[in-house]
Amino acid sequence: MRRRVGEVILMLSFHTANKRQGNCLSRRAMLRVGGLSALGLGLAERLVATSHGGSGVSKRGHAKSVIFVTLYGGPPQTETFDMKPDAPVEARGPFKPIATANPGVQICEYLPRLAKLAKRYTLARSFSHADTAHAASLYTHLTGWPHRLNNQNSPASPLDYPHYGGVVSLLKPPRGRVPACAIVGGQILPQFGGIGQTGGFLGELHAPWVLQKTARRQLLSQAGVPRVRIDGRRNLVQTLQATRRALEGDRNVASFTTAQQRALQLLDAKGFVQAFDHDRESPQVRDAYGRFPLGQNMLSARRLVEVGVPVVQVSDIPPGGEQHWDLHYANIFDRLKNPLLPRLDQSVAALLEDLEQRGLLDETLVIVGGEFGRTPWIDHLTDPPQGGRQHWPNCYSMLLAGGGIRAGEVFGKSDELSAYPAAQKVGPWDLGATLLHLAGVDPQAVVTDRAGQLRRICRGSVIQELL
């Protein structure tokens, strides 16, 4: 029997008894998936099936966009959202808790603006996993899957699971020419290939856009390129595509034409380019967010949401190789007091208030947190003692707001030291399932990787208590 060009037969079967078992599925049921992508890309970039035989789109999606604020390095839960004022002095540190607008809930004294906004978000205090390495934990934080090399700082691989934005790109792509996912503030851990921030086994087409300061300037400089020049560049790419068909097996050619096509789409998306032109904002708005990288990146995130980008990662990373949130050393409390906590307080509060004033908070999921927490004791055990707090994935906190999340609540509970969850323990994969569900993507969707192997996009469960 002859099949149309681009039509592929997939044999699928689904294990439904235990959603936490292995992610590889046997082949049973038949689904027909047809059509070639515009670039003639590989299998993983054009095929998708779900356990319900559907498109991978969830029937219930409250969030049109997701802003994922990643505090790289691991902020201490005991100096942010889960303070323990009655713990021994060697555990609790010098900071004091303050009351919030939510009766009975306290957070750190250096987060006063967020304290006043406590009825607009929920604190989750019982996240937990088992990986202490930055790279592997960041991968888990941004993909919802444990890294295959646990507790190691390994480079990104084509075998990796995709960033959440890559999943949205495949299963629920945005309308128009905006990318499905943009990373503002820079790619985290570029020395490891931006682990967790790639398209992984879905391929380059579904990788997030990474926008550095230089990229922002380049985008703005191209905003006025005449249409005739853009069309000329597109014709050039079409010529390259014809050449690519003659060199089908050359992966370098495929990657080149894909990258060029994506670049042309951006030049055509005026709203996307203009989202980085902060001169269009009033000085008062820019001041409200803060004239520092995290604040201005939060402003970019809001502007990207306004033009329809579904997933925006805001990277809070050291601008010049400084210690930042990776607070191992004796200057931990000085660093937190100035500038880390005040800048976090100002920028997140400004984002929540701005989204609410513009009527966007209910349809924008905001997540704030790091890849793990920090030890519930101040380090005096190493030789010599470092005086800070070390990596601690066993219990940490996240702030969640908007997009279908309950407001003014606390989910989960830690023990008396914030060392381990005492109630409602969840993992980053459960956060991932919740994020995808709220974004309108079925967390149980199944896709094919480059080798034709079937993969579930998520191993976690939706945290229903947050909804």
C-alpha positions in Angstrom: 0.0 0.0 0.0 1.3 3.4 -1.0 1.4 6.2 1.6 1.5 10.0 1.1 4.9 11.6 1.5 5.3 12.6 5.1 2.7 10.1 6.4 4.0 7.9 9.2 2.4 5.0 11.0 3.1 4.8 14.8 2.4 1.8 17.0 1.6 2.9 20.5 0.5 1.4 23.7 0.2 3.0 27.1 0.8 1.8 30.7 -1.9 3.4 32.8 -1.7 1.4 36.0 1.3 3.3 37.4 2.2 6.7 36.0 5.6 6.7 37.9 7.0 3.6 36.1 9.5 3.8 33.3 9.0 6.3 30.5 9.5 3.9 27.5 6.3 2.5 26.2 5.7 -0.7 24.2 4.0 -0.5 20.7 0.4 -1.6 20.3 -2.3 0.7 19.1 -2.0 2.4 15.7 -2.1 6.1 15.1 -1.7 7.8 11.7 0.2 11.1 11.8 0.6 12.9 8.5 2.2 16.1 7.1 5.7 17.5 6.7 6.9 20.5 8.5 7.9 23.6 6.5 11.5 22.7 6.7 11.3 19.0 6.2 12.6 18.4 9.7 13.1 15.1 11.5 10.5 12.8 13.0 10.7 14.3 16.5 9.8 17.8 15.3 6.6 16.8 13.5 5.0 13.8 15.3 3.0 13.7 18.5 0.6 11.3 20.0 -1.0 11.1 23.5 -2.3 8.4 25.7 -5.8 9.4 24.8 -5.1 9.4 21.1 -5.4 13.2 21.0 -3.2 16.2 20.2 -1.6 16.6 23.6 -3.7 19.7 24.4 -5.4 19.7 27.8 -9.0 20.6 28.1 -8.4 22.7 31.1 -5.7 25.4 30.8 -6.0 28.6 32.8 -2.6 30.0 31.9 -2.0 31.6 28.6 1.6 32.2 29.6 4.1 31.1 32.2 6.8 33.2 33.8 9.4 30.9 35.4 11.7 32.9 37.5 14.8 30.8 38.2 17.0 31.8 41.1 20.1 29.9 40.1 22.3 28.7 42.8 19.6 27.7 45.3 18.1 30.4 47.6 17.9 29.4 51.3 14.3 28.5 52.3 15.1 29.6 55.9 15.9 33.2 54.8 13.0 33.6 52.4 9.7 31.8 52.6 10.0 29.2 55.4 11.7 30.8 58.4 12.2 28.9 61.6 12.5 31.6 64.4 12.4 28.9 67.1 15.2 26.8 65.7 18.6 26.7 67.4 20.8 29.7 66.6 23.2 27.7 64.6 20.3 26.8 62.3 18.0 29.8 62.1 20.5 32.6 61.3 20.2 36.3 62.2 17.2 37.4 60.1 13.7 37.9 61.7 10.3 36.9 60.3 7.6 39.5 59.6 3.9 39.1 59.4 2.2 39.0 55.9 -1.2 40.1 54.7 -2.1 36.4 55.1 -2.9 35.9 58.8 -0.5 33.5 60.5 2.0 33.4 57.6 5.4 34.9 58.0 8.3 35.5 55.6 11.7 37.1 55.8 12.0 40.7 57.1 13.8 41.7 53.9 10.8 40.8 51.7 8.4 43.5 53.0 6.6 44.2 49.6 6.0 40.5 49.1 4.7 40.3 52.6 2.0 42.9 51.7 1.0 40.9 48.6 0.7 37.6 50.4 -3.0 37.2 49.4 -2.0 37.2 45.7 0.2 34.1 45.8 0.7 30.7 47.5 3.9 29.5 49.2 4.8 25.8 48.6 7.1 24.7 51.4 7.5 20.9 50.8 9.4 20.5 47.5 12.0 17.8 47.6 14.4 15.8 45.4 17.7 14.0 45.8 20.2 15.7 43.6 22.8 18.1 45.0 24.7 19.1 41.8 23.8 22.4 40.2 23.6 21.2 36.6 21.6 18.0 37.3 19.2 19.8 39.7 18.7 22.7 37.2 17.9 20.1 34.6 15.3 18.6 36.9 13.9 22.1 37.8 13.4 23.0 34.1 12.3 19.7 32.6 10.6 17.8 35.4 12.9 14.7 35.0 15.8 13.5 37.2 19.0 13.6 35.3 20.3 10.2 34.2 23.7 11.1 35.8 22.6 11.9 39.3 24.6 14.3 41.4 26.9 15.3 38.5 27.5 18.5 36.6 27.1 17.0 33.1 26.8 18.8 29.8 23.5 19.0 27.8 22.9 16.1 25.5 20.5 15.5 22.5 19.1 12.7 24.6 17.9 15.1 27.3 14.3 15.8 28.0 13.2 19.2 26.7 12.7 22.4 28.6 9.0 23.0 29.5 8.9 25.6 26.7 10.0 23.0 24.2 7.0 20.8 25.2 4.7 23.7 24.8 6.3 24.5 21.4 5.5 21.0 20.2 2.1 20.4 21.7 0.5 23.9 22.0 2.5 26.3 19.8 1.7 30.0 19.9 -0.2 31.8 17.2 1.7 34.1 15.0 5.5 34.2 14.7 6.5 34.6 18.3 8.6 31.8 19.8 7.0 29.4 22.2 9.7 30.0 24.8 12.2 32.8 25.5 14.9 32.9 28.1 15.7 36.4 29.3 18.7 37.2 31.5 20.9 34.7 29.8 21.3 31.0 29.6 22.2 29.4 32.9 25.3 27.2 32.9 26.4 27.9 29.3 29.7 26.0 30.1 27.5 22.9 30.3 25.6 23.6 27.1 22.7 25.3 28.9 21.6 22.0 30.4 17.8 21.8 30.9 17.3 24.8 28.5 17.4 23.0 25.2 14.9 21.2 22.9 16.5 17.9 23.9 15.2 14.9 22.0 12.6 17.2 20.4 15.3 18.9 18.4 16.6 22.5 17.8 13.2 23.7 16.4 11.7 23.4 19.9 14.6 24.9 21.8 14.0 28.1 23.8 15.2 31.4 22.5 18.1 32.6 24.6 18.3 36.4 24.7 21.4 38.0 26.1 22.0 41.8 26.2 23.8 41.7 22.9 20.9 39.7 21.4 18.5 42.4 22.6 20.5 45.1 20.9 20.7 43.1 17.7 16.9 42.5 17.7 16.1 46.2 18.2 18.6 47.2 15.5 16.8 44.9 13.1 13.3 46.1 14.0 13.3 48.6 11.1 14.6 46.2 8.4 12.4 46.8 5.3 10.0 44.0 4.2 11.8 43.6 0.9 15.1 42.7 2.7 13.3 40.2 4.9 11.7 38.6 1.9 15.1 38.5 0.2 16.5 36.7 3.2 13.6 34.3 3.2 14.2 33.5 -0.5 17.8 32.7 0.4 16.7 30.3 3.1 14.3 28.6 0.6 17.3 28.1 -1.7 19.3 26.6 1.1 16.4 24.3 1.9 16.5 23.0 -1.7 20.2 22.4 -1.2 19.4 20.7 2.1 17.2 18.1 0.3 20.2 17.1 -1.8 22.2 16.8 1.4 19.5 15.2 3.6 21.9 13.3 5.7 24.1 16.3 6.6 23.0 17.3 10.2 25.0 20.6 10.0 22.9 21.7 7.0 19.7 20.9 8.7 20.7 22.8 11.9 21.7 25.8 9.8 18.5 26.1 7.8 16.4 25.6 11.0 18.3 28.4 12.8 18.0 30.7 9.8 14.2 30.1 9.6 13.7 30.9 13.2 15.7 34.1 13.0 13.6 35.2 10.0 10.4 34.5 12.0 11.7 36.8 14.8 12.4 39.6 12.3 8.9 39.3 11.1 7.4 39.4 14.6 7.5 43.1 15.4 5.7 42.7 18.7 8.3 40.3 19.9 11.2 42.6 18.9 9.6 45.6 20.5 9.0 43.7 23.8 12.7 44.4 24.5 12.5 48.1 23.8 12.1 49.3 27.4 12.1 52.9 26.2 8.5 52.4 25.3 7.8 52.1 29.1 7.5 55.1 31.4 10.4 55.8 33.7 8.1 55.2 36.6 7.4 51.6 35.4 11.0 50.8 34.9 11.9 52.2 38.3 9.1 50.1 39.9 10.7 46.9 38.6 14.2 48.1 39.6 17.1 49.4 37.4 19.1 46.2 37.9 19.2 43.0 35.7 16.6 41.0 37.5 14.1 43.8 37.6 14.5 44.8 33.9 14.3 41.1 32.9 11.0 40.8 34.8 9.8 43.8 32.8 10.8 42.0 29.6 8.9 39.0 30.7 5.7 40.9 31.2 6.1 42.5 27.8 6.7 39.1 26.2 3.6 37.8 27.8 1.7 40.7 26.4 2.7 39.8 22.8 1.8 36.1 23.3 4.9 34.2 24.2 3.6 31.2 26.2 6.7 30.4 28.3 9.3 32.9 29.6 12.2 31.9 31.8 13.8 34.7 33.8 17.3 33.7 34.7 18.7 35.3 37.9 22.4 34.6 37.5 25.6 36.3 38.5 26.3 39.2 36.2 30.1 39.0 36.7 30.8 35.6 38.1 29.9 36.7 41.6 28.6 34.3 44.3 24.9 35.2 43.9 22.4 32.6 45.3 25.0 29.9 45.7 25.7 31.0 49.3 28.4 28.7 50.6 30.4 31.2 52.5 30.5 33.4 55.5 29.2 36.5 53.6 25.8 34.7 53.1 23.8 37.1 55.3 25.5 40.3 53.9 24.8 39.1 50.4 21.2 38.3 51.2 20.6 41.6 53.0 22.1 43.5 50.1 21.4 43.1 47.2 19.7 39.7 46.8 16.6 39.8 48.9 15.7 43.5 48.3 16.0 43.1 44.6 14.0 39.9 44.6 11.3 41.6 46.7 11.1 44.6 44.5 11.1 42.9 41.1 8.7 40.0 42.0 6.3 42.4 43.8 6.4 44.8 40.8 5.7 41.9 38.4 2.7 40.7 40.4 1.2 44.2 40.8 1.8 45.1 37.1 0.2 41.9 35.8 -2.8 42.4 38.1 -3.3 46.0 37.0 -3.2 45.0 33.4 -5.6 42.1 33.9 -3.0 39.5 33.1 -2.4 37.8 36.5 -5.3 35.4 36.2 -4.0 34.1 32.9 -0.3 34.2 33.7 1.3 31.5 35.9 4.3 32.9 37.9 6.8 30.5 39.5 9.7 31.8 41.6 12.4 29.5 43.0 15.7 27.7 42.5 16.9 24.3 41.7 17.2 23.4 45.4 17.3 24.9 48.8 20.2 25.2 51.3 21.2 23.3 54.5 19.1 24.0 57.6 22.3 24.7 59.5 25.1 27.3 59.1 28.2 25.4 58.0 30.8 24.8 60.7 31.6 21.2 59.8 33.9 21.6 56.8 37.6 22.1 57.2 38.0 25.0 57.2 34.4 26.0 58.0 32.8 27.9 55.2 30.2 29.7 57.3 27.4 29.7 54.8 24.7 27.2 53.8 25.4 24.3 51.4 23.2 22.6 48.8 20.1 21.0 50.1 17.5 19.4 47.8 15.7 17.6 50.5 13.3 20.5 51.3 12.8 23.8 49.7 10.2 26.4 48.9 8.6 28.0 45.9 6.3 31.0 45.3 3.4 30.5 42.9 0.9 33.0 41.6 -1.8 33.5 39.0 -2.7 31.3 36.1 -5.2 29.1 38.0 -3.1 28.8 41.3 -4.9 29.4 44.6 -4.0 32.6 46.2 -3.3 33.5 49.9 -2.4 30.0 51.0 0.5 27.8 52.1 0.9 24.4 50.6 2.9 21.7 52.4 4.9 21.9 55.6 8.5 21.3 56.6 9.8 20.0 59.9 11.1 22.2 62.7 14.4 23.0 60.9 13.1 23.1 57.3 15.2 20.1 56.7 12.6 17.6 55.4 8.9 17.9 54.3 6.5 17.1 57.2 3.4 17.1 55.1 2.4 17.0 51.4 5.8 16.2 50.0 6.1 16.9 46.2 8.8 16.9 43.7 9.8 19.2 40.8 8.2 16.8 38.4 4.9 17.4 40.1 5.4 21.1 39.6 6.1 20.3 36.0 2.8 18.4 35.6 1.0 21.3 37.2 2.7 23.9 35.0 1.8 21.9 31.8 -1.8 21.3 33.0 -2.3 25.0 33.6 -0.7 25.9 30.3 -3.2 23.7 28.5 -0.9 20.7 27.8 -1.8 17.2 28.8 0.9 16.1 31.2 0.3 12.5 30.1 1.1 13.2 26.5 3.5 10.9 24.7 5.9 12.0 21.9 8.6 10.3 19.8 12.2 11.1 20.1 14.8 11.2 17.3 15.3 7.5 17.4 11.6 6.8 17.1 11.3 5.8 20.8 8.1 6.8 22.6 8.6 9.1 25.6 6.2 10.5 28.1 6.7 14.2 28.5 6.1 14.2 32.3 6.5 11.8 35.2 4.8 13.8 37.9 1.2 14.4 39.1 -0.7 17.6 39.0 -0.7 19.1 42.5 -4.5 19.5 42.8 -4.3 21.3 46.1 -2.7 24.3 44.4 -5.5 24.7 41.9 
